[in-house]
Amino acid sequence: MNATSTGALLLCRAEPAAVRPAAHLLREKLLLAPAGRGWSLLVPEGKPWLDGTEPVDRVVAGWATALAVGANWPVLALWWDPDRAGYVLAAGFRRTVGYTWLADGTAAGEDEAMRTFAARLGLDPVLDLQALEPLTLGDPDADSRARLLALAAFLTRTGLTLPAGLTPGEPADRLREVARIQPGAEQIEWAGWRDAVRAELDEVEEGPLGPWLHGPRARLLGAAQLAAGAPLVVWALRRRSTGWAFAGALLIAQGVLGLAYDRLRTGGE
């Protein structure tokens, strides 16, 4: 691992068209590109972890959570810094799961995390888990970057294909430059709440979740988002975690907007 290298990749198990609306809501500059069959990747253009407020793993954990909330696809964040590397997997409202390796490749995670990781990605609980087991064992020839590369190679069996040059452990600047020239790549920028919400509603209304936008199910979902978001914000503020605070605020915003949209649609029907 490059001694000065710190960076992250966000891998979403969905096509870019499904990821785009959620990515807008992060209010970050990102590059979105296809990453194989049924996968997309997001490359951060900024480096918020350099301001010293939060380490890279906590920043991307908040982003992954915010992306996965309300979606029917999981988000895998790969991250690295000079001392450690690891992953965070977020799926819906469930608690995130993560694993960490020290710079020399020493596993600093729990085996249960790997089992949960496999289950939430819908992997084979026997064969795939056996293939993941070496990542939890000692290997003098595998540093933290090698561990992340091995994880990415393993995920090719799910359809993930990282474009050449967009690999874990690369400097953030290089990742950004390589992502810009990928076929189908696009820049994601915050365009204001109105455009972001309109894009998300258009995407959802066309999919299987359309019925959840209005009616009893919409009100139930909105109330659940509010109930989950408020205590998360309080907890995050106590921990001074801006990433988790944003995830909670996004939950609250989605709940409020969902209830408002349901009221608008119901009133007009």
HELIX and SHEET records of a PDB file:
HELIX    1   1 PRO A   16  HIS A   24  1                                   9    
HELIX    2   2 PRO A   48  ASP A   51  5                                   4    
HELIX    3   3 VAL A   56  ALA A   68  1                                  13    
HELIX    4   4 ASP A  111  ARG A  120  1                                  10    
HELIX    5   5 LEU A  127  LEU A  132  1                                   6    
HELIX    6   6 GLU A  133  THR A  136  5                                   4    
HELIX    7   7 SER A  144  PHE A  154  1                                  11    
HELIX    8   8 LEU A  155  THR A  158  5                                   4    
HELIX    9   9 ALA A  172  ARG A  180  1                                   9    
HELIX   10  10 TRP A  193  GLU A  205  1                                  13    
HELIX   11  11 GLY A  210  LEU A  213  5                                   4    
HELIX   12  12 PRO A  216  ARG A  239  1                                  24    
HELIX   13  13 THR A  242  GLY A  268  1                                  27    
SHEET    1   A 7 VAL A  97  LEU A 102  0                                        
SHEET    2   A 7 ARG A  84  ALA A  90 -1                                        
SHEET    3   A 7 VAL A  75  TRP A  80 -1                                        
SHEET    4   A 7 GLY A   7  CYS A  12 -1                                        
SHEET    5   A 7 SER A  40  PRO A  44 -1                                        
SHEET    6   A 7 LEU A  30  PRO A  34 -1                                        
SHEET    7   A 7 GLU A 186  ILE A 188 -1                                        
END                                                                             
